[in-house]
Amino acid sequence: MNEIQSPTNIRDQIQFNSTHYGDRTWLISPETSHSVSFREVEETVLKIGQTLLDSGIKPGSSIAIASPNSTASCLMFMAIVSAGFVAVPLNLVAGASILAYTVEHAEVQLIFVAEECKELIHSAIKEKKNDISMVLLDPITGPDLNAIPKVENKLSIENKSPASNDVALLMYTSGTTGKPKGVMLTHANLLAAGRFISTGHEIDGKDKGLCVLPIYHINGLCVTVMGTIASASTLIIPNKFSVNSFWKIISDFRCSWFSAVPTQFSYILNNEEIPDDISSYALHDLLLHHYRQISIENLRNGLKSLLLRLWVLQKQDHKLRQIQCHLEFVK
């Protein structure tokens, strides 16, 4: 077994990455160029996690995140689960009534909120019987830890790691056929998801992944974020997906892989900003393996053929939301 697979919980995986690959970069924000190394990840996670334990919130309780993608939201998730709490990423397009249900159903004790999400979350929890504290989450500097109350506490994040079968994530479905349903994923589940992606696609420390889906989306979190944690590789994390900046980010940061849903492939293909040739992009290595050049026409034809098959499958099964796929092109 590869030593990268030895940790059994996310806290230990973060420590492993810091010990063995401390100087390697995990997170990069393309908007600000702010980057975070694996050593800085562990330091930040320990600091935030200990603050959460000192707040008096019982380990195993739910703590929510209401934020677009950012380096801070990724670190916040890792800190919550590493300290033994359950992270609840809130779907920012679900609407106030759905969010109100989610917060109540998950028994959320604390919400970390990005500035741009404050009005939405206020609207969602304004009629809650029990007060829920909100703490501002800056996309670069992270949470305002001074806003979190402290009580006497003997628990230490450094002395005890979560068990592999402890629930780490409570992810809610979209609620299109009724009330959203909370899906519980353990530390073992999340690490298995990341390792499945990284080993299946031979992703290693030389790769750079691009996150094009929100991390309150199961794909964005379990595939892209956990894939880079499990492989100790780099993650480029834009604030949101933009078809106009997609190729530029891939070019600027030499991204070698990304995971998307069919609609995003459609946007990418129909965008006028697609370059004439991507043979110099690192992405072509993922798409072509042993071929040395790839034209945009091959990319278009290959993806359009793939999209057609995906749409047919979606028509056959309305429950099918996304498909992981591997592309191969012929000369």
Secondary structure, DSSP 4 states (H G I P E B T S, - for coil): --GGG---SHHHHHHHHHHHHTTSEEEE-TTT--EEEHHHHHHHHHHHHHHHHHTTPPTT-EEEEE--S-HHHHHHHHHHHHTT-EEEE--TTS-HHHHHHHHHHTTEEEEEE-GGGHHHHHHHHTT-SS--EEEEEETTTEE-GGGS--------TTT-PPPTTSEEEEEEP--TTSS--EEEEEHHHHHHHHHHHHHHTT--TT-EEEE-S-TTSHIIIIIIIHHHHHHT-EEE--SS--TTTHHHHHHHHT--EEE--HHHHHHHHT-TT--SB-TTSTHHHHHHTT----BHHHHHHHHHHHHHHHHHHHHH-TT------------
